């Protein structure tokens, strides 16, 4: 068995024929478990496998051979690597979302604060249209702040589970109309 394919450790180092799992089973008369190896088939394709060689003994207890079952775990390993990569990307995305939301909130706070100051300090000098414009700026900054917080909450949705609650669709429609005004 060991001579049919080239055998490697996970870091790519060749495994000698004397050290392959089947050879160990035949030399030591014991099963080998938990040793992941990479085999290169005659067609050149490399496959990750878990070998399960078991010794075979005759009635007198003498070792007469061994049988091996190879479990191809190549696809499982690829899936696991992809999942790990996706997890790292998600963590980076969460960090970016947090930083971006913080950076976007600060200018919004300033716009909101200065708009409020203009409204309060110049209330007597503003006509209705000026008051209306400042009011819309303030409402828009509040809405944008809410959207940023909602996006941040959404990006963290995988970390926590919130109970669903009833939503007043009339209120949602009114907010949508105001946003599109």
Secondary structure by P-SEA (a helix, b strand, c coil): ccccbbbbccccccccccccaaaaaaacccccccbbbbbbccccbbbbbbbbbbbbbccccccccbbbbbbbaaaaaaaaaaaaaaaaaaaaaaaaaaaaaaaaaaaaaaaaaaaaaaaaaccccccaaaaaaaaaaaaaaaaaaaaaaaaaaaaacccccccbbbbcaaaaaaaaaaaac
